[in-house]
Amino acid sequence: MRELLQDAARRAACYLEGLPTRSVEPPPDSLAALQKLLVPLPEHSLSPENVLALLDEIGSPATVATAGPRYFGFVTGGSLPASVASSWLSAAWDQNAAFVVGSPIAAALEDLSLSWIRELLGLSPGWGGGFVTGTTMGNFSCLAAARHQVLSKAGWDVEGKGLFGAPEIRVVVGAEVHASLVKAVGLLGLGRERVVTIPVDRKGRMRAEALEPRFLEGLEGPTIVCLQAGNVNTGAFDPIREIAPRAREAGAWVHVDGAFGLWAAVSPRTRHQTEGIDEVDSIATDLHKWLNVPYDNGLALYRDPAVARAALSVTAAYLPQTDERTPCDFTPEASRRARGIDIWAALLSLGREGVVDLVDRCCRHARRFASGLEKAGFTILNEVELNQVLVSFGDDERTRAVIQAVQRDGTCWCGGSFWQGKAAMRISVSSWATTEEDVERSLAAIIRIGRVAQGVG
């Protein structure tokens, strides 16, 4: 076992060391070589050493270099060295983080990580939470708590009786709501097509004045208001401070989808955008995005953890009963890996200053992308308030062609989007590993390809 794990560490280190110089997009021959792995189930065993060698030699070249410094797609962070190493060790521990008795170390570090996150985000001490796979399950968990609470107020036990015959729940979202939240609404039986959509402004922010007359005065029936901390295209925030107190006063549950933008709260330069966050009822966020821990890591946060426990806990004769915080009471899962260890390692290695610097640095890199592309004659479609940049290279066809060419070029990887009637390249700067040199190298490649597309290269 020792030799096998040492070989795995050596191969992983070689992979990570090669990221700064390799193509971000895997080359066609590496993708074609994947066919060598697609074989019938073998009749006979293969040694672990050979399995690992096969995975590395064929699999590693076929990866997208998302852990590298020049991947700017899908708001994907890299993985901090401390969290990678701790993830390896915790995988060897093979802990089930459902109960304290099953893994005291996992429970202790989960509790500590939650307290550190509360402190970083400026949340009151009473907030609790559970570690989940990502924001989709974070939204699901938070909205399950919301469903429980608003129906309980209406005299209905949704966990016992289900939704048949229950009072109708009105779910209010902005027109720029993220698909993961709508998916969670559907999974909870609240109806994707039944959401009430509020208009947004030119930045993609829910318009408070459009919401207030219809839903905050004389609110009738169970209502969940879903706000957004960080539009996936522009990075803009719904006016949380304006909406949340009034909505809660009217009896609504207020939830925030803060997949990546929530981390703006840690920096003095950006935290004004999250003002009012302590006034909401629940928050979902990804930790494998801007906090840069390995997949899969997300967090559901609850102002009143008892509500989440009522909605999500499980009991059985063989399960431990304790007065201690039971980790699985706050997530849909029982058996799960010890995600809190990754978070603990990341936060301990960064410290408060490191987390602030990570956020500020990514925002600075995004502004540099925007200024460089605009100076080169391309159109920036958003006000760069966070780490997101939208750029157009002309008409939609040309913009899409530039995106594909940039991805094929391999210097960096940027995705496509569609914003206010125009195709756009979306640049999401989220990785701890991105340097100024990486930004300049990527800028040069994008500008070169963009000019060729315009016929001036």
N, C-alpha and C positions, 0 to 999 in steps of 0.2 A: 504494500500500500504506500509506504513512504516514497519509493522510487517512482511510482505512478503519479503521485501528487506533485512531486518535484518536477517531473516531466511536464505536467499540466501547467505548473507555475512558469516554467521556462518558456513553454510555447505561448502562454498568455502574455508574458513580458515582451517576447519578440513581436507579437501582434501589436501591442500597444506602442512599442518603440517605433514601429513602422508607419503608424498613422500619419504623422506630420508630412511624410513624403509620398504617400500612396495616393492614387486616385480615390476620390470620395465615392464615386459610382463604380461598382465592380465592372471590370472589362468583360466583353462578350465571351471570351474564351473561358473565363472563370465560371460564368453562368452556365455555359455549355457543359463544363466538367461536372456539374451537379448530377448529371445523368448517371454518373458512376456510383452515386449513393442510392439511387432509386432502383433497388434490386428486390427480388422476392425475399420473404422472410427465410433466413438460412436454417437448414436442418441442424447444423452443428454450431457449437459455441466458437466465439472469436475472443482472443485474449484482450483484456482491458487496454493493454499497451497498443495493440493494433487498432482497436476501436478509436482511441484518442488520436493516434497518428492519422487515421483516415479522416476524422472530423476536422483536424487542423489543416491537413494538406489540401483537402478539397473544400472544406467549409470556410476557412478563414479568408481565402481570396474572393469568395463569393458574397461576403458581407458588404453592406453599405457602411461606410466609416462614420457612423453616427457618434461614436465615442471620440472622434477626432476633433480638431479645432476649427474645421471649415465646413461643418454641417450646419445649415441654417434652415432646415425644413421642419415643419410640424411642431414648432416650439419644443424641440427635443434637447435636453441638456446632456452633457457627458456624464461620467461617473467619477467623482472625486477619489483620489488614490486610497484614502483611509476607508471610504465606504466600499470600494471594491475588495480590499483586503479583508475587511470585517465580514463582508458577505461570503467570501470563501470560507472563513473560519466558522461562521454560523451555519453554513451548509454542511460542514463536517460535523458540527454539533447535532444537526438534524432535529431541532427543537420544534415542538408543536406549541404555538403561542396562544392557544385557546384559553388555558387556565393557569393560574399561578402555580398550582401543584405540578403541572406538566412541565413548566419551565420558569423557575423563579428568576433566572437571569433575564429572560425575555420580558417578563412582566415588569421587573424593576427598571429596565432600560426604556421600556415603552412609557412607563409613568414619568420618568425623568425627561424623556424627549418631549412629551406633551407639555410639561411645565416649561421647558425651554422655549418651545414654539409659542405658547401663550405669552411669555415674556417678550419675545421678539416681535410678535404681532400687536402687542399692546392690548391684549384681551384680559378681561377680569379673571381673578383666580378661580371662579366657579366653573369656568368652561371645561368641558371634558371632550373626549373623542375616541376614535377607533381607527386603526391603520388598515387600509383596504388596498385594492389593486391599483386604483387610479381615480380620476375625477368622475368617471361614469358610475362606479360603485359608491364613490363619495356622495354624489348627487342622489343616488338611489337610497342610500342609508339615511341621509338627511331628510329626504322627502317622505321616507317611511315614518320617521319620527314626526314630521309635520302632519302627515295623514292621520296618525294616531291622535295627535293633540287636537286638531281642529274638529275631528269627529267625536272625540271624547267630550269636548265642550258642548257639542250638539246632542250629547246623551247616547252616543252610538259606540259600541265596542267592535271596532273593525277587525281586530285580531281574532275575536271569537265568532262574529257573525258574518264577516266578509263585507263585500260592497253591495251585495244584492239587497235592495231596499234601503240602503244608507242615504243620508242626506247628500245631495250633490256637492262636490267640492269644485270650487272655481280656482283654476291655476292661471295666474297672470304672469306673462313673460314679455320681454321686449322683442321687437321685430328682428333683432340680431341675436336671438337666443342661440346658444350652441347646441348642436345636434345631440350631444351626450346627455344634456338635461332633458330634452324632449324624449329621448330613448328611455330615461329613467321614469318619466311620467307614464309612458306606455307600459313599462314593466310593472308598475304599481297599479295598473288597472284604471288610471285616471283619464286615459284617452288622449293620444297625441293630437287628434284633430279637434279636441274640445278646448284646448288652451285658448285663453283670451290674450290677444296680441296687442301690445301698446306701441305706437309709433316711436321712432328714434330720430335723433338729429343727424347732422351730416357726419359726425364722428362715430355714429353707431350707438350712442347712449340713449337709454330710455328717457323719454321726455316726461319729467315729473308733472308738468302742467296738464299733460294728456291723461295721466293716470289719476290725479287727485279728484277731479269732479265726479268721475264715474265710480271710483272704488273706495275712496277714503272718506267719503261723506255718506253716512247712513249705510255702512257696509252690512249686507245681509247674507247670511249663510256662511259655511266654512270656506275660507279663502287662504290660498298660499300665494304670496308674491315672490317671484324669483328675479333677483338682480344679478348683475354680472360685474365682476372685478377683473377687467382686462378683456376687451373685445379681441377675438382671435385674429382679426385682420388689422385693426388699428391700434390695439392696446388701450383704448379708451375705457373709462369706468362709468357705469351708471351712477347717478347722483344718490349714493347710499345715504348720506347725511340728511338729504332732503326727504327721501321717501320712507326710510326705515322707521323712524319714530312715529310718524303719522299712521303708517300701515299697522304697526303693532298696537297703537292706541285704539285703532278701529277694530281690533280683534283678529287681524290677519297674522299668519306665520310668515316671517320674512327669511328667505334663504338666499345665500350668495354663492354663485358659481365662480370660484376664484382659482381656476385651474392653474394658471401661471401668474396672473397679475396680483394675486394676494400678497406676494412677496415684496411688492412695492412698499408695503407697510414698514419694512425694516429700515429703510433709508430716509434720513432727513430730507433728501432731495426729491423723493417721490411719495412719501407717506401721506401727503395732503390728499392724494387721490383716493385713499382708503378711509378718509374721515367718516366716522359713523359706523365703522365695521363692528364695534363692540355693542351696537344697538340692535343687531339682527339676532335671529334665533338659531341659525345654523350656517355652516360654511363648508364647502368642499374644495379641496385643492389636490394637485399632483405634487409629489415630492421628487419624482424622476424628471421633472422639467427643470425649474429654475434652481431648486436646491441641489440638483446634480447628484442624486443617489441612483443606484442601479434599478432597473425594472424588476418587479412591478411594485411601485410604492405610491400610495395616495393616503389621504386623510379626510375623515369626516369629523367635523367639530360641532359641538352642541352647547348652546348657552345653558340648557338644563339637561344634564346627562341622564337624569331619571326618566325623561320622556323617551329618549333613545332606548334605554334599557327596557321600558315597557313595550316598545315596538319590536325590538330585535332580539331580546334574550331568549334562551332556550333552557328548559328544565327537564330532568329525567332522574329516575331513582339512582342511576349509577354515576351521575355527574356530581362533582363536588359542590357543596353549599358552603359559602363563606361570606363574611362581612367585608372581605377585601375586594378591591376593584377586580372584576372578572373581565379580562380583555375581550372575549368573544361576545359579551353582552352589548357591544356597541358597533358590531359589524354583522353583515349577513352570514359570514362564514363562522364555522366552529374550528375545524382543523385548518390551520394556516401557518405559513412560515413566519419566523420572528422578524418582521419588517422593522420593528422599532430599533433593532441593533444597527441597521444601516443608517438610520436617521441619527442615532446617538453618535456614531462614528463621524458622520459628516459634520454635525454641529460642534462636536468636541474639537475636531481638527481645524475648523474655520474660526470658531469663536465669533462673538458679535461683530467685531471689526471685519472679519473675513466674509461674513454673510452680506454685510453692507457693501463691502468692496465688490463682491460678485455681482450684486444688483447694479451698482453704479457703473461698473466697467462694461457690462452688457449694454446698458443704456447709452453709454458714451460711444461704444462701437456702432450701435444702430444709427446714432446721429451722424457718425462719420460716413457710413454707407449712404445715408440720404444726401448729405452735402456733396459727396463725391459723384454720385450718380446725377444729381441735379446740375452740378457744374459741367458734367459731360453732355448735357442737353436732354436728359431723359426726365420724365415727369414723375414727381413724387405725389402720390394720391392721398396721403394722410399726414396729419401733424404728428411728428414723431415724439410722443410723450413718454414712451417706455422703450421696449426692446423690439418693436415691430416696425417694419418698413414695407410699404407697398409702392411698386414702381411700374410704370407703363413705358413701353418702348415704341409706342405708336398705336396702330389699330390692334384689335384683339388677335388677329392672325399672326402679326409680327411679334407681339408680346409672347404668345404661346410658343412660337418658333424659337425665340431667344431662350425661354425657360428650358426647352428640350435640349438646345445646343449647350447651354451651361451645364446641365446635368451630364451630357455625354462627354463634355470636355474634362470633367473630373476634378478641376481645381477646387471647386466648392459645390455644394448642392443647395439649391433654393427651389421651393415649391411654387405652385401656381394657385391663384385664387380668383375671385370675381368680386369686385367692389363697386357698388353704386353704378352699375351698368357697364363696367369696363373690366376686361381681363387684366390681371396684375401678377407680377412676380412678388411673392411674399418672402421677405428675409426676416427670420426670427433668430435673434442672437441670444443664446441661452446657455452656452457652454463655458465652464470655468477655464477650459484649455485655450480658448480663442485669444490670440494676442493681436496687438496693433499690426504686426507683420502679416498675420493671417488675413486681417481685414484688407490691408493694402494689396496683398496678392490676389485676393478674391475680387476686390474692386477692379483691378486691372483686367482680370479675365472677363468679368461681366461687361465692362465697357468695351473691350475689344470685340466681343461677340455681338454686343448691341450695335456697334458701329458697322460691323459687317452686314448685319440684318438691314440696316438703313442704307446700305450701299455706299458708305463713306469710309469703310475700313481699308 
